[in-house]
Amino acid sequence: MPNNPLLEHHVLPPFEAIRPEHVVPAIEKIIADNRQAIEALAQQQDVTWETLAAPLEALDDRLSQAWSPVSHLNSTMNNEALREAYQRCLALLSEYSTWVGQNTALFEAFERLQRSEAFATLDESQRKAIDNTLRDFRLAGVDLPADKKQRYGEIQARLSELGNTFSNQLLDATQAWHKSIDDAERLAGLPDSALETLQAYAEAKGETGYRITLDVPSFLPVMTFAEDRELRREVYTAYVTRASDQGPNAGQHDNAPIIEETLALRHELAQLLGFDTYADYSLATKMAESPQQVLGFLDDLAKRAHPQAQRDFNELQAYARETLGLETLQPWDIGFASEKLRQARYDISQEQLRPYFPAPRAVDGLFRVTQKLYGVTMAENPEAPRYHPDVRYFDVLDGDRPIAGFYLDLYAREGKRGGAWMDVCRTRRQREDGELQLPVAYLTCNFTPPVGGKPALLTHDEVLTLFHEFGHGLHHMLTRQTVADVSGISGVAWDAVELPSQFMENFCWEREGLDLIAGHVDTGDKLPDELLEKLQAARNFQSAMQMVRQLEFSLFDFRLHYEYSTPSASDVQALLDDVRAQVSVVPTAGFNRFQNGFAHIFAGGYAAGYYSYKWAEVLSADAYSAFEEAGIFDPATGRRFREEILERGGSRDAAELFQAFRGREPSIEPLLRHSGIEPQSIETQNAI
């Protein structure tokens, strides 16, 4: 199969050479080769790490090197031809994954390796990888009878297809709506930066005036600043009804049937494997030990946060009524009224801060913070292959030695799915030829792009997002592991994987950190003391409201996968309404179909796991408290965090790694303190 770049070994993906027509033949070829090789590996009787685990890792890596750029391009440069090729491969990959996971001969070969005398001579990461592999065989149904194995494979293939369809329909629904406006008076209240963005959107479509879309750089400023209440209502309605039976595009790209089938199949899958619910199945690879522990953790946080959240909302209502003339707060008023109250109370807004966070300065500051913490530097490599002109590539240097690399893709554009994420391009591993393969990450955001030759100006919230995703990237890139299954984020319990990302956000609130991050776009001046004091004072503005919102998502997700087997769309809505009645304090429109856009759990890896954000936030807040005690850039503490958390990847259980760093079990107190949650008369849980 000549001239197919996906079948060749490359240090970095050859993006410019990859075409949609390359994708299916390459994946078919690699899968066929892997099947033949695995059949031979599984027949060995006397197995060692070098004759079984290492060759299998090499096969996995070859497939990953072909699929990773395809998957990333599908998310960031989506088009019809690529989408079709990607979709066709999902079934191939699901079938192959099931075949490997249910390969009895291969499973028995790994059992022989675990029972062998040689097992005790392997290092910690190798033993952990073998233990994880055997666990994953069982979770793939290797012990099932033939008919149930077949059904497992059918379910997994269909779930893969459903997740992709959910994501595609959400992207299509997001891009299917826009509003063109010629009269600038309708956009009164929007800052110049937002108006310039909306003008640029219009110009890109050959229009005059302004074009509002449902992409975050457009949606958020309208909901936050637009004085036209009817405009806010219209944009809000379009956004919260995406991919549903409601709203201006009702019935187009409706994800409700996808949700129903997904939930039913997940429950069936869990029961096939001997679990009571999908929530039980999900926890088999997480820190949390039982559904009761997760629900107890979430309920405990809700009890602590809800009274304060209710007081915050009551204050917002009173302010909106007395100052803004809004007798009844509607959902499309919350962001607008909150921003007005924030400005009135603290005399600060995200727009005031934008000039201090030009994107180039913020990125440079991120690198400087990382250097002070971990002693590594970033060097841009303009010769690296790229997939879009906005994308930049950097090498990570320890001294003058490259140890990793990453792609930085900051700005929103058409054909790019929303949100921000880190994904794996290459995994650190010892290659079969003896060479060390360095880790490479994709770091993707959807910030407002630069307009008119000026640098993009980020909000402080966007800077937090940048640091968050880079924290994930550091977890992947600073690993010292050479076994792929426990290298970087691989093998890390999902409810601990947010620890390094949430940890990095803390440096965006401290003078020592902001002096590295912030510099005025025109003068380079650092953030004035007055603005810093206002920023810090406003840090926990409505923090309890924010917490109960996250708890709403977490409880909805977990209860949905714990209490229901085959819920209908109306059951899903009823559960969401019930959770909101328990924890929410803000009004919700009857037409709101949040669940139809909840990609984290229906098209991502967070099913029965969204609680991980709050669970890991306990860990991250407690970890950061060690820096508060020693000095936020204390070299010894930074070195310990790098060595005990970042470098070890999944080679040890997350709870053990945290205790090795902190010297004790995690405490919830730092999270409550950082969030400004006032103490309650609830007995403090010292650990999770």
N, C-alpha and C positions, 0 to 999 in steps of 0.2 A: 504494500500500500504506500507508494512513493509520495513524497512531498506533503505528507500530513504532519503538521507541526505538533499535533497532540500525541503523536507516536514517537517523538524524539525526546531525548533528555535535554532539558534546559535548566540552567541555574534559576532563571526567572522566566515567567510565561512570555512567549513570543506573541503578544496581543495583536500586533498589526498583521500577523500572518494567519491568525485564526479566522476561519470562515464557518458559517452555520453548516455547510455541507461536510466539513471535517468531523463534526461532533459525533454523529451516530456511528460511522465506520470505525472511528478510533475507539469508542467505548465498547463496541461489539468485539473488536480485535483484542483489546486488553482483557476483557472478561473471558473470552475463549482461551487465551493464553494462560490466564490465572487458573481457570478450572483445571486445565491439563496439569499445571504445576502442582496444584493442591492435591490432586489425586495421587501424585507420586509422593508428595511429602507425607500424606496420611498413611501410606503403606509401610513406613519405616517402623521397625520394632524397637531398635535401640536408638532412642531419640535424645538429643541434646539441644541446648539453646541454639547452637550454631547450625544444627541440621534441621530444626523445626521452626522455632519462633523467629529467628532472624530472617530466614528466607520468606516466611509469610509476611513479615513486616515490609520487606522489599516489594513484594507483590502489591500490598496495600498502598505503598507509597507511589508506585507507578500509576495506579489507578487515580489516586488523589491528585497527582501532578497534572493529569489530563483533565480531570473533572473540575478541579478548583477554579481555574480561570473561566471555564464555561459557566459555572454557577455564578461566579462574581459578575461576569458580563451580563448575564440574564437579569441580575439585580440592578446593575448600574447603567447598562446600555441596551435596554430592552427593545427588541423589535420583533416583528412577526415571524421572520425566518428563524431567528435564534430561539424564540419562545417555542416554536414547533419542535425544533431539534432537542431542546432541553426537555420538553414534555415526553418525547419518545424515549429518551434515555432514562427517565425516572422509573419506568416499568422494568427496563433492563437491569438497572442498579438494584431495585428492590428485590427482584427475583434472584439476582446473584447474592445479595446480602443474606437472604433467607437460606439459600443453598449452602453458603458457608456456615451460617449459624446453626444449621440443622445437620451438618455433615458429621455423622456419628463416628466415622473412622478418624476424622481430624480431632474431634472431641476426645476420643479415647487416646489418641497420641499425646495430647496435652495432659491428660490424666496420668499417663505413664511418665511423662516428664516431671509432673508435680510429685509423683511417688518415688522418683529415682533418687539415688544417693547424690547425684550431681546437683539436685535442686538446692540442697543446703549450701553448696559452694557458690551459688549465684549471688549477685549483689541485690540490694534492697529493691531497686527499681525493676530488675528482671523478675524477681519473685512476685512483686506486686502486679506486674503486667500479666503474668501467668494466672494468678488468682483472679484478676479481673476478666481474663479471657474465658476461664471456666464458668464464672458467674454469668457472663454474657451468652455463652452457649446455652445455659439453662433458661435464660430470659428469652432466647430465640426459639425455645421449644425443642431442643435437641432430644429431650426425653419423651416427647409426645409420640403416640401411635401415628401411623402413616396418614390416616385420614385427617387427623387434627393438625399434623404438620402442614398438609396441603392447605387446610383452611387458614392457618396462621399466615402462610405465604400470600394467599389471596387477600387477606385483610391488610397486611402490610403494604402490598402493592396499591390497593385502593386508597389507603390512608395517605400514601405519598402523592397520589394523583389528586386527592381532595385538598391537601394542603397547598399544592401548587395552584389549583383552580381558585381557592380562596384568595391567595395572594394576587393572582392575575386579575380577578374580578374587582378586588379592592383598588388596585392600581388603575384599572380601566374606569371604575366609577369615580375615582378622584380626578382623573383627567377628562371625564365626560362633561363636567360642569364648569362653566365660567360665567362671569358677568362683565360686560363691557360698559364703561361709564365715560361719557364725554364731559359731563359737568363736574368740575373739581369741587364745587360746593358740597356735593353729596359725600365727599371724602374729608370734610372738615374734621379736624382733630388728628388726622394721621400725620406723623412726622415726615419731614422731607425725605428721609431715607426710605420710608415705605412707599411714598409717592413715586420716587425714582424707580423703585423696583416694579411697581405696577405699570409705569410707563414703559419700562424695558420689556415687560411681558407683552404689552400691546404691540410695541414695535417689532418684536420677534414674530408676531403673527401678521405683520403688515397692516396693523390698525393704528388709528390715532387715539388719543385719550389714555384711558387706564383699563387694565384687564385684571380682574380679581379671579384667582383660582383657589382651589382647595389645598394647594401646597402650603406647608407651614409658613414660609416666608411671606406669603400673601394673607393667609387665613388669620394668623395670630395678630398682626397689627390691626386688622379690621376689628377683630373682637376686643382688642385692648383699647383702641384709641378712637374709633369712629363714633362721632357724636350722633349720627343718623341712626336712631334706634331701629327703624324698619330695615335699614341695610344690614345691621347686625343680625336681626332676626332672620333675614333671608339667607345670609351666608352661613349662620349657625345651622339653620334647618338643612341646607344642602350638605353640610359636613357631617352631622350626626345621623343622617339617613343614607349615607353612602352604602351601596351594595345591599339595599334592603327593599322592603315593600312599601316604604314611606317616602315622602319628600318629592322634590321636583322630577327626579328620574325613577320614580317608584316602579319596582318590578324589573328594572334593568340590572343585570349583574347581581341578582339577589343571592346573598350568601346563606340565607336561612336553611335551604335544603342541604347545603354543604355541612352546616353545623349539626343538623339532625343526624345525618348519616355518619359523620365523624364521631360523634359521641356514642352512638350505638355500636360502631365497630370497635372503638376503644374499650368499651365495657366487655364486648365479646372477647377481644384479645386478652384482656386481663383474666377473665374467667377460664379461658383456654389454658392459661399458664398456672392456674391454681390460686389466683388472687381474688379476693372478694370484690374489689373495685379497681378502677384504673388508678385511683389515688394510691392505693396500696402498692400497685405495680410500679408507679412512678417513684415511690420512696425507696424502692429496692436499691437504687444507686445514689441516694442522697444522705446528707447528714442526719436529717430528722428521722426518728425511729418509728413513728406511727402517725396515722391521721389525727389521732386524738392530741398528740403533742403539737402538731401544726395548728390545729383549730384552737387549742388552748393558748398557744403563743399569740395568734391573731386576735382572739377574743380579749386577752389580757391587754394588748396594746390598744384595742378599741376602747376598753373601759377607761384607760388612762387618758386617751386623747379626746374622746367624744365630748365630755363636759366643756373643755376649753374650746373645741371646734364650734360648739353651739354658741358659746359666748362671742367668739369671733364673728360668726355669721349674724348674730343679733346686732352687733355693732355695725356691721356692713349694712344691714337693713335700715337701721336708724339713720345712718349717714346718707344712704341713697334717698330715703324719704325726705329728710330735713334739708339736705344740701343740693341734691340732684333732681328733686321733684319726681322721683320714681316711687310711686305709692306702693307698688308690688314688684318686687324683684323677680324678673324672668331669667331663665337660664342664659339667654343671650346678653343679659346685663351684668353678669357676675364678673367677668374679666374687666369690663369697662369701669364698673363701680369700684372694684378692688384697686385698680390702678389709680383712680382718682383719690381714693382714701389713702393709699400708700403715699402719694405725692403730698396730700394734705398733712399727713401725720409725720412723715419723715423728710419731706421736701426732696425726694429723689425718685427718679424713674430710670427704666432701662435705657431710654433714649438719651438721658444725660450722660450715661456711662459709655455709650457707643464710641464717641470720639477717642476714648482712652483704650479701646480694644481693637485697633486695626488688626485685621487677620494676620498679616506678616509678623507684627510685634507679638501677638498672642501666641503664635506658633513658636517663635523664638523664645518667648518666656517659658513656655511649656518645656522646651528642651533644656533651658537653663535650670529650671526647678529639678528636672530629672537628673541633670549632671550633679547638682548639689546633693541630692538624695542618694544616688547610686553610683556616681563616679563615671557615668558613660556619657558620650557625646554623639551628636547627630551630624552627618555630613551628607549634603544633597548630592545625588548622582544623576546629572541630567542625561546621561547616556543610557540609562536603564529603559527597557521597553515600557511604553505607556499605552493606555487605551483611550485617553481623552486629553486634550491640551491642558485642562485644569489640574490634572493629576500630577503629583510630584512623588519622587522616590528618594528615600534616605537610607544610608547605611548607619547602623549603630556601632560605635567604636568603643572598645574598652582599651584605653591608651591609644595606640595607633593600630590596634588589631580589630578588624570587623568581626562582630559576633552575631549580627542579625541585620534585618532590613525591613522596611515597611513602605507601603503605598499610602499616600495621604490624598483623599478625595473629599474636599470640604463642601462643595456648593450644590444646591438643588438644580436640577435640570429635567427636561422632559425625557421620559423613558427610564428614569431612576426612581426606584421605590423609596417611599418616605422613611423617615426615622434616621437613626444613627446606629452603627454597629461596627464591631471588629470581627473579622473572619480570618481563617488560616489560609495562607498561600503555600507555605512550606513549613514542615515540622523539623525541629532539630533532631537528628538521629545519626547514628554511626552507619554509614553506608557499607554495602557489602564489599566495595573495593577499598575499604579502610579510610576513605575520606569522611570528614565530618560535614554533614549537610546543615547549613545554618538556617535558623527559623526566619520566616518572612510573614508579615501580617498585612492584611488590608484594613485600613482605618477609614471609615466612611461616615460622612455627616451630610446634612441638607441645609446648610446655612444660606442666607441671602447672598447671592453672588455679587461681585464688584460691578459697579455701574459707572459709565462715563470716564473710564480710565483711572478712577480713584480706587484705593484699596477697599475691600469689604470691611465694614465696621460691625463688629460682633456685639451682641448684648452680653451682659454678665452671665445670663442663663446659658447662652451658647458657649461661652468660655467654659462653664461647668461641664457641658456636654463634651467638649473637646478633651478636657482632662479625664473625664469618665472613660471615654473610649480608648484613650491612650493608656489608661491604667490596665484595661484588658490587654492592650497590645504589649505592655511591659511584662505582664504575666506570661504571655506567650514567648516573648523575645529574650527575656533574661534567664530563661530556664537553663539549667546545667545538665539536664537529663539527656541521655543519648538513646533511650528506648522510646520509640515513638508513642506507644500506648500510654505513657505517663509523662510525656514531654510537654512543657508549656501548659496549656489549659486542658490537654487530653487527660482523662482519668480523674479530673478534679470534680468533686461532688457539685452538682448543679446549684445547690443552695449555698455554696461557698464561693462560686465563681465570680460573684459581684464584689467580693471583698477588695481586691486591688483597684477596681475601677472606682467604687465609691470612696475609697481611701484617698485617691488623688484629688478629689473635688475639694477637700479641706484646704488645700494650699491657695485656693482662689479667694479665700476670705481673710487671709492673714497679711499684715503689712509686709513681712519679709517675702512672702510669695508674690504679692501684687507689685512690689517694686521691680520684680523680674518680668512680670507678665504685662503690666499696663504702661502705656506711654502715649501721650496725646498725638493724634494723627498729624497735626500741623507743627507742633513744637517739640514733641518727644517728652514733655514734662510728665513726671510721675503723677499718680492719682493724688489729688490734694487731701490733706488731713480731714478737711471738712466733709468731702465726699466719702472718704473711707469710713468716717464715723457714722455717716448716714447709712451707708451700705451695710455696715455691721449691725447697726440698730434695727434696720429693716430685714435682717437675715431671717428672723423667725416670724415675720409678718404672715399671719394666717397659716403658720406651720402646722397647727393641729388640724386645720381644714385640709391641708395637703396630705397629712398622714391618714386621715380617715378616708380620703379618696383612694389612696393606694391600698388601704385595707379593704375597701369596697371591691376593688379589682381582685385582690388576693382571695378574699372569702368567696366571691362569686366563682372564680376559677376552681378553687379546691372543692367547694361544696358541689359544684356541678359534676365533678368527676368522682365524688364520694357518695352522693345521695341518690344519683339517678342512673338508670341503666339505658333507657331508650327515650329520652325526653323529646317532646315535640317543641317546635319553635315557641309556642305559647307557654310551655313549661319553663323553657329557658328564660323567657321574659319574666315570668312569675317569680322565678328564683332571684333574678336580678332585682326585681322590685322589692322582694323580701329582704335581701341584703341591704339595699338602700334604706329601707325602713329601719333597719338595725343600726347602721353606722353613719349614713349620710346626713348632712345638715343643709345641703343646698337643694333647690327645686330642680326637678327633671321634667322635661317636656314629654308628653305621652307618646309622641312620635319618635323619640330618641331610640335608635337601634345601635347603641354602642357595641353590642356583642358582634354585630355583623362586620365590624372593622377591627376586632380584637385579634390582630394578627399574631401577637405573642403566643397565644394559646392554640390558635387554629391553623397557623402557618409557620410557627416557629417552634422552639424547643421548650416552651414554658408550660405545657399542659400539666395541670395539677402541680405546678411548680412556680407560679407567679409569686407566691409567698417568699420565694428566694430573695427578692429585692429587700424586703424588710428583715428577713433572717440574716442575710449577709451584712445589712446595715448595722446590726448589732455588733458584728465582728469588726467592721471597718471603723466604727466610732470608737470602739474599745482599743483597737490597734492604734488609731491616731492619738488617743489619750496618752500612749507611751511617749509620743513625740512632744505632746504638750508638757509632759513632766520633765523631759530631758532637753527640750529645745527643738523647734520644728525642723531644723536642718542639722540636728545633731548627727555627726558622721557615724558614730558607733551604733546608734539606733537605726539609722538608714541601712547600714551594712547588715545588721541583724535581720531587718525586714526583708532585704534582698535575699539573704542566705536562707532564712527559715521559711519564708513564704514563696517568694517569686522563683527562686532557683530550683525549688524542690518539685514544682509542678504537682502531678498526681502520684508521686512516688510513695507518699504516706497519706493516711487519712487526714482530712482537713482539720478535724478537732485536735489531732496530735500536733499538727504544724502550728496551729494557733497557740496552743498551750506552750509549745517550745519557744515561741516568740514572746508571749505575754507573761509566761511563768505561772499562769493560772487559767481557770475556765473563764469564758467570756461573761461580762457583766452587761446588763441592759442599761445601767445608769448613764454611761456616756452618751448613748443614743438619745435618751430623754433630755439630757442636759443640752446637747448640741441642737436638738429640735425645739428647745424652749418649752417643753411640756412640763407643766407644773406638777410637783409631787402629789400623788393621790394617797389615799389611805389603804392602798393595795400593797400587800406584802411584796417586796422587791424580789424578782427572780434573778439570782446571780448568774445563771447559766441558761443556755438554750440546748 
